[in-house]
Amino acid sequence: MQRDAALDFDPLARQLQRLAARRGWLMAAEERVDSTNERVRALVDSADGADRMPAVVVAAEQTAGVGRRGARWLSTPGDGLWFSLAVAAGAELPEASPGLALAGRLAGVLQGRGVPATVKWPNDLYLEGGKLGGLMIERRRLRGTVCWLAGVGINWRHPVGPLDADYRASAISEAADGRPGDAIELALALIEAAVTVMARPEQWPAEIARLSCAHLGFERPVAVERGDGACVTGIAGAICPDGALEITLSDGRVIRAGAHDRVRVLAEHTGHDSY
């Protein structure tokens, strides 16, 4: 069976280089890396100082890409957009979640271009019931400056490699009204949006407010695996300003799921995972 069109890396790299020059970014395009997050750290460390940030690395292929909780992420050539960025962070930790803010901004870019992506708490992109993309956010010191590092992986076409039994992937090419001819423009828009929102934490509360009652699990049954191993079920509610997810239990109590919890959306009436 013929596969959907690949995301053509060479023209993407050329146009991203021009965009980076206009914006004053430090930028590298690599055919093959272990991890774009590792590569962007090295790029900042080898630069002439943290004043060169924002820094962006895009790769055709990652050999050791990972997702949340260390899950393996297939990052093969032509199958997706794989990039990482680094921006300077303030001394104080913001109340708003950078991962949710970034996911919300990327979903907005996709929706504006005919790809009806949604955000699944805490920071995944979903499309038509399958995982479209994932984010990895880190805060660390590079060359004496505290930085936000964000790694983004978005499927352009459905991966052909083996997937976990309980994991369903989706891809931009599956969107009914997607426009393959606009692939490079869309990829550039996603990268620019990611850099912009990560560099402007004052925008994060507004992004999270837009997601509060518009995320994938809102008012749907969910299973929650707490960080201490306890498991409960309930109905997902709003995302709070600090990024926690409200869950209403059967007895009416409301709990908050946080960074150490895992939340799965369940199919109505069955109790089984819907994806």
Kinemage of the C-alpha trace (Angstrom):
@kinemage 1
@onewidth
@group {chain A} dominant
@subgroup {mainchain}
@vectorlist {calphas} color= white
{ca met a 1} P 0.000 0.000 0.000
{ca gln a 2} L 1.372 3.415 -0.967
{ca arg a 3} L 2.189 5.655 1.982
{ca asp a 4} L 1.223 9.286 2.357
{ca ala a 5} L 3.708 11.926 1.261
{ca ala a 6} L 6.734 12.432 3.507
{ca leu a 7} L 7.709 15.695 5.133
{ca asp a 8} L 10.582 16.738 2.874
{ca phe a 9} L 13.471 17.576 5.178
{ca asp a 10} L 15.873 19.412 2.852
{ca pro a 11} L 13.529 22.273 1.853
{ca leu a 12} L 12.343 22.484 5.459
{ca ala a 13} L 15.940 22.868 6.658
{ca arg a 14} L 16.697 25.549 4.050
{ca gln a 15} L 13.613 27.596 4.853
{ca leu a 16} L 14.131 27.193 8.598
{ca gln a 17} L 17.681 28.492 8.186
{ca arg a 18} L 16.320 31.633 6.533
{ca leu a 19} L 13.660 32.039 9.231
{ca ala a 20} L 16.289 31.632 11.968
{ca ala a 21} L 18.490 34.280 10.335
{ca arg a 22} L 15.591 36.746 10.255
{ca arg a 23} L 14.649 36.050 13.872
{ca gly a 24} L 18.206 35.930 15.212
{ca trp a 25} L 17.981 32.321 16.407
{ca leu a 26} L 20.874 29.923 16.829
{ca met a 27} L 19.872 27.006 14.603
{ca ala a 28} L 21.080 23.607 13.365
{ca ala a 29} L 19.521 21.094 10.962
{ca glu a 30} L 20.752 17.495 11.251
{ca glu a 31} L 20.058 14.448 9.133
{ca arg a 32} L 20.372 12.041 12.063
{ca val a 33} L 20.710 12.604 15.816
{ca asp a 34} L 20.179 10.525 18.922
{ca ser a 35} L 17.878 13.160 20.422
{ca thr a 36} L 17.124 16.726 19.370
{ca asn a 37} L 16.980 17.692 23.054
{ca glu a 38} L 20.543 16.437 23.533
{ca arg a 39} L 21.644 18.219 20.370
{ca val a 40} L 20.132 21.580 21.329
{ca arg a 41} L 21.863 21.393 24.711
{ca ala a 42} L 25.177 20.815 22.944
{ca leu a 43} L 24.440 23.637 20.519
{ca val a 44} L 23.895 26.155 23.312
{ca asp a 45} L 26.933 24.903 25.225
{ca ser a 46} L 29.146 25.342 22.167
{ca ala a 47} L 27.870 28.811 21.264
{ca asp a 48} L 29.407 32.144 22.183
{ca gly a 49} L 27.129 32.550 25.163
{ca ala a 50} L 23.532 32.238 26.249
{ca asp a 51} L 22.726 35.530 24.487
{ca arg a 52} L 22.583 33.480 21.256
{ca met a 53} L 19.297 31.934 22.336
{ca pro a 54} L 16.659 31.064 21.278
{ca ala a 55} L 18.297 27.957 19.840
{ca val a 56} L 16.515 25.463 17.572
{ca val a 57} L 17.526 22.028 16.293
{ca val a 58} L 15.499 20.139 13.691
{ca ala a 59} L 16.360 16.604 12.574
{ca ala a 60} L 15.241 14.280 9.818
{ca glu a 61} L 15.634 11.316 12.166
{ca gln a 62} L 16.066 10.648 15.874
{ca thr a 63} L 17.526 7.326 16.950
{ca ala a 64} L 16.759 7.699 20.664
{ca gly a 65} L 13.694 9.930 20.843
{ca val a 66} L 11.655 9.491 24.011
{ca gly a 67} L 8.294 10.629 25.272
{ca arg a 68} L 6.773 11.160 28.701
{ca arg a 69} L 7.716 8.520 31.298
{ca gly a 70} L 10.558 7.365 29.037
{ca ala a 71} L 8.303 5.872 26.355
{ca arg a 72} L 9.980 5.156 23.016
{ca trp a 73} L 9.069 7.606 20.233
{ca leu a 74} L 9.521 6.546 16.609
{ca ser a 75} L 11.242 9.390 14.750
{ca thr a 76} L 12.047 8.073 11.284
{ca pro a 77} L 12.929 10.159 8.190
{ca gly a 78} L 9.979 11.748 6.426
{ca asp a 79} L 7.462 10.539 8.988
{ca gly a 80} L 7.296 13.621 11.159
{ca leu a 81} L 8.548 16.927 12.456
{ca trp a 82} L 11.202 16.397 15.135
{ca phe a 83} L 12.673 19.494 16.765
{ca ser a 84} L 13.866 20.978 20.045
{ca leu a 85} L 14.385 24.504 21.259
{ca ala a 86} L 16.048 26.307 24.128
{ca val a 87} L 15.063 29.714 25.490
{ca ala a 88} L 16.193 31.648 28.535
{ca ala a 89} L 13.958 31.184 31.588
{ca gly a 90} L 13.275 33.578 34.423
{ca ala a 91} L 14.679 33.014 37.885
{ca glu a 92} L 11.232 32.295 39.351
{ca leu a 93} L 9.183 29.223 38.475
{ca pro a 94} L 5.915 30.307 36.830
{ca glu a 95} L 2.617 29.021 38.177
{ca ala a 96} L 1.371 28.113 34.691
{ca ser a 97} L 2.453 24.872 33.034
{ca pro a 98} L 4.796 25.432 30.058
{ca gly a 99} L 3.933 22.028 28.582
{ca leu a 100} L 0.215 22.766 28.479
{ca ala a 101} L 0.803 26.254 27.124
{ca leu a 102} L 3.002 24.884 24.344
{ca ala a 103} L 0.570 22.081 23.504
{ca gly a 104} L -2.299 24.560 23.373
{ca arg a 105} L -0.425 26.920 21.047
{ca leu a 106} L 0.582 24.082 18.690
{ca ala a 107} L -2.984 22.753 18.614
{ca gly a 108} L -4.171 26.236 17.699
{ca val a 109} L -1.728 26.417 14.781
{ca leu a 110} L -2.898 23.034 13.511
{ca gln a 111} L -6.571 23.891 13.883
{ca gly a 112} L -6.041 27.117 11.976
{ca arg a 113} L -4.700 25.104 9.058
{ca gly a 114} L -7.427 22.510 8.843
{ca val a 115} L -6.004 19.849 11.177
{ca pro a 116} L -8.516 19.394 14.060
{ca ala a 117} L -5.982 18.501 16.730
{ca thr a 118} L -6.869 18.517 20.420
{ca val a 119} L -4.803 18.510 23.601
{ca lys a 120} L -4.821 15.522 25.924
{ca trp a 121} L -3.707 16.363 29.447
{ca pro a 122} L -0.946 16.854 30.412
{ca asn a 123} L 0.721 17.842 27.114
{ca asp a 124} L -0.018 15.507 24.193
{ca leu a 125} L -1.575 16.324 20.821
{ca tyr a 126} L -4.345 14.014 19.586
{ca leu a 127} L -6.137 13.706 16.277
{ca glu a 128} L -9.178 11.514 15.596
{ca gly a 129} L -8.562 9.355 18.675
{ca gly a 130} L -4.851 8.740 18.142
{ca lys a 131} L -1.695 10.386 19.415
{ca leu a 132} L -0.453 12.950 16.935
{ca gly a 133} L 2.412 14.457 18.889
{ca gly a 134} L 4.172 14.671 22.195
{ca leu a 135} L 6.274 17.187 24.112
{ca met a 136} L 9.164 16.963 26.558
{ca ile a 137} L 9.850 20.031 28.708
{ca glu a 138} L 12.969 20.491 30.841
{ca arg a 139} L 14.323 23.335 32.940
{ca arg a 140} L 18.083 23.354 33.333
{ca arg a 141} L 21.150 25.548 33.458
{ca leu a 142} L 23.163 25.945 30.249
{ca arg a 143} L 26.277 28.127 30.072
{ca gly a 144} L 25.299 29.744 33.341
{ca thr a 145} L 21.767 30.584 32.252
{ca val a 146} L 18.581 28.829 33.410
{ca cys a 147} L 16.752 27.670 30.286
{ca trp a 148} L 13.573 26.014 29.159
{ca leu a 149} L 14.215 23.122 26.790
{ca ala a 150} L 11.289 21.813 24.778
{ca gly a 151} L 11.347 18.774 22.509
{ca val a 152} L 8.482 18.302 20.042
{ca gly a 153} L 7.582 15.304 17.899
{ca ile a 154} L 4.604 15.446 15.507
{ca asn a 155} L 3.653 12.609 13.152
{ca trp a 156} L 3.289 13.752 9.541
{ca arg a 157} L 2.381 10.297 8.285
{ca his a 158} L 1.570 7.128 10.180
{ca pro a 159} L 4.708 5.374 11.525
{ca val a 160} L 5.455 1.956 10.062
{ca gly a 161} L 7.536 0.615 12.953
{ca pro a 162} L 6.182 -1.530 15.804
{ca leu a 163} L 4.013 0.301 18.339
{ca asp a 164} L 3.039 -0.662 21.876
{ca ala a 165} L -0.130 -2.754 21.999
{ca asp a 166} L -2.093 -0.062 23.867
{ca tyr a 167} L -0.872 2.824 21.715
{ca arg a 168} L -2.616 4.193 18.664
{ca ala a 169} L -0.835 6.782 16.535
{ca ser a 170} L -2.358 9.372 14.228
{ca ala a 171} L -0.793 11.668 11.655
{ca ile a 172} L -1.403 15.010 9.984
{ca ser a 173} L -1.916 13.197 6.672
{ca glu a 174} L -5.044 11.576 8.185
{ca ala a 175} L -6.812 14.910 8.563
{ca ala a 176} L -9.723 14.972 6.124
{ca asp a 177} L -8.992 18.500 4.952
{ca gly a 178} L -5.215 18.516 5.366
{ca arg a 179} L -3.217 20.082 2.538
{ca pro a 180} L 0.041 18.217 1.802
{ca gly a 181} L 1.250 21.048 -0.448
{ca asp a 182} L 1.446 23.326 2.605
{ca ala a 183} L 3.602 20.919 4.636
{ca ile a 184} L 6.729 23.090 4.828
{ca glu a 185} L 4.770 26.236 5.673
{ca leu a 186} L 2.889 24.376 8.404
{ca ala a 187} L 6.094 22.907 9.835
{ca leu a 188} L 7.713 26.353 9.957
{ca ala a 189} L 4.607 27.826 11.592
{ca leu a 190} L 4.707 25.148 14.292
{ca ile a 191} L 8.385 25.745 15.037
{ca glu a 192} L 7.966 29.532 15.156
{ca ala a 193} L 4.890 29.246 17.398
{ca ala a 194} L 6.786 26.938 19.770
{ca val a 195} L 9.733 29.324 20.096
{ca thr a 196} L 7.443 32.321 20.566
{ca val a 197} L 5.276 30.852 23.317
{ca met a 198} L 8.165 29.266 25.238
{ca ala a 199} L 9.998 32.595 25.288
{ca arg a 200} L 6.952 34.470 26.618
{ca pro a 201} L 5.721 32.921 29.877
{ca glu a 202} L 3.350 35.845 30.342
{ca gln a 203} L 1.260 34.220 27.579
{ca trp a 204} L 1.024 30.830 29.302
{ca pro a 205} L -1.972 31.554 31.569
{ca ala a 206} L -4.090 32.628 28.581
{ca glu a 207} L -3.160 29.480 26.644
{ca ile a 208} L -4.116 27.267 29.592
{ca ala a 209} L -7.351 29.189 30.143
{ca arg a 210} L -8.366 28.430 26.542
{ca leu a 211} L -7.704 24.734 27.154
{ca ser a 212} L -9.411 24.599 30.540
{ca cys a 213} L -12.726 23.149 29.337
{ca ala a 214} L -11.666 22.321 25.754
{ca his a 215} L -9.238 19.438 26.299
{ca leu a 216} L -9.769 15.902 25.038
{ca gly a 217} L -10.958 14.379 28.318
{ca phe a 218} L -13.299 17.137 29.489
{ca glu a 219} L -16.461 15.698 31.080
{ca arg a 220} L -15.474 12.169 30.062
{ca pro a 221} L -14.771 9.173 32.316
{ca val a 222} L -11.115 8.688 33.139
{ca ala a 223} L -8.901 6.311 35.071
{ca val a 224} L -6.264 7.924 37.253
{ca glu a 225} L -3.113 6.167 38.387
{ca arg a 226} L -1.757 8.240 41.262
{ca gly a 227} L 1.919 8.726 41.830
{ca asp a 228} L 1.699 6.541 44.958
{ca gly a 229} L 0.235 3.640 42.933
{ca ala a 230} L -3.409 4.124 43.935
{ca cys a 231} L -5.962 3.914 41.107
{ca val a 232} L -9.307 5.712 40.947
{ca thr a 233} L -11.892 6.511 38.291
{ca gly a 234} L -13.971 9.624 37.835
{ca ile a 235} L -15.022 12.342 35.418
{ca ala a 236} L -12.410 14.756 34.118
{ca gly a 237} L -13.154 18.407 34.664
{ca ala a 238} L -11.328 21.644 34.029
{ca ile a 239} L -7.606 22.223 33.810
{ca cys a 240} L -6.596 24.563 36.622
{ca pro a 241} L -4.395 27.641 36.092
{ca asp a 242} L -1.396 25.763 37.505
{ca gly a 243} L -1.933 22.894 35.045
{ca ala a 244} L -3.511 20.376 37.439
{ca leu a 245} L -6.551 18.447 36.170
{ca glu a 246} L -9.700 18.275 38.281
{ca ile a 247} L -11.297 14.827 38.605
{ca thr a 248} L -14.735 14.327 40.187
{ca leu a 249} L -15.048 10.924 41.887
{ca ser a 250} L -18.269 8.937 42.184
{ca asp a 251} L -18.786 10.137 45.762
{ca gly a 252} L -18.629 13.761 44.667
{ca arg a 253} L -15.130 14.464 45.934
{ca val a 254} L -12.876 16.453 43.593
{ca ile a 255} L -9.206 15.548 43.359
{ca arg a 256} L -6.428 17.140 41.328
{ca ala a 257} L -4.190 15.108 39.039
{ca gly a 258} L -0.662 16.463 38.835
{ca ala a 259} L 2.689 15.838 37.230
{ca his a 260} L 3.223 12.461 38.908
{ca asp a 261} L -0.181 11.051 37.961
{ca arg a 262} L -1.282 9.248 34.809
{ca val a 263} L -4.760 9.853 33.379
{ca arg a 264} L -6.395 7.653 30.716
{ca val a 265} L -9.620 8.612 28.987
{ca leu a 266} L -12.115 5.740 29.012
{ca ala a 267} L -14.750 4.800 26.464
{ca glu a 268} L -18.261 5.662 27.622
{ca his a 269} L -20.083 2.894 29.553
{ca thr a 270} L -17.368 0.243 28.985
{ca gly a 271} L -14.597 1.116 31.414
{ca his a 272} L -12.061 0.285 28.714
{ca asp a 273} L -9.498 2.645 27.246
{ca ser a 274} L -10.808 4.397 24.161
{ca tyr a 275} L -7.283 4.501 22.653
